[in-house]
């Protein structure tokens, strides 16, 4: 895998002794890859990531993994709030919901599979800590969104995918409890349910914790 170095100033030091145990995926949400790359390398923007993958499959390294790139913003996962300090961030070129959201390209997905497998092979990142920006900031983010193929990654042993069983929902289970067990913030349960559906129940993203959604949550908790 060829990686093109394109340094960004948007990083600082990781907290001493903090392990890298998360991998966060984003889409750029900008009209072009060039515009996204320029912004992530603009010191005034104060936004960056470790890697950027263009639609053609080109992989850029903007920030070294030893540093804390500014990609997550205000976020939460499994009780932690300094997600930048413990994660590696990958941006995928895609115009996003605002500029004509579309499928991620085959070249892009192949490059991501190679890069993610390499990162996970070098850091103690459990499958449940491969997340999207919308997972860690459900009230304000939608990326990488419902067109991203999480199941494909899970089939490559990158992350998890639930196989629902309506009989496996624990008695008395609630959306809030199951989401908290997975790692989501439950400050806004509807937003968290929506983020979960955007990833795992893409045919209906309505924020309602119906039986199908609860079954998917329970199946994922059982695998996490």
Secondary structure as GFF3:
##gff-version 3
##sequence-region A 1 224
A	DSSP	beta_strand	3	5	.	.	.	ID=ss1
A	DSSP	beta_strand	11	13	.	.	.	ID=ss2
A	DSSP	beta_strand	22	27	.	.	.	ID=ss3
A	DSSP	alpha_helix	33	40	.	.	.	ID=ss4
A	DSSP	beta_strand	51	53	.	.	.	ID=ss5
A	DSSP	beta_strand	59	61	.	.	.	ID=ss6
A	DSSP	beta_strand	67	69	.	.	.	ID=ss7
A	DSSP	alpha_helix	83	86	.	.	.	ID=ss8
A	DSSP	beta_strand	87	92	.	.	.	ID=ss9
A	DSSP	alpha_helix	106	122	.	.	.	ID=ss10
A	DSSP	three_ten_helix	127	129	.	.	.	ID=ss11
A	DSSP	beta_strand	130	132	.	.	.	ID=ss12
A	DSSP	alpha_helix	133	136	.	.	.	ID=ss13
A	DSSP	alpha_helix	150	155	.	.	.	ID=ss14
A	DSSP	three_ten_helix	166	168	.	.	.	ID=ss15
A	DSSP	alpha_helix	175	182	.	.	.	ID=ss16
A	DSSP	alpha_helix	189	200	.	.	.	ID=ss17
A	DSSP	alpha_helix	211	223	.	.	.	ID=ss18
###
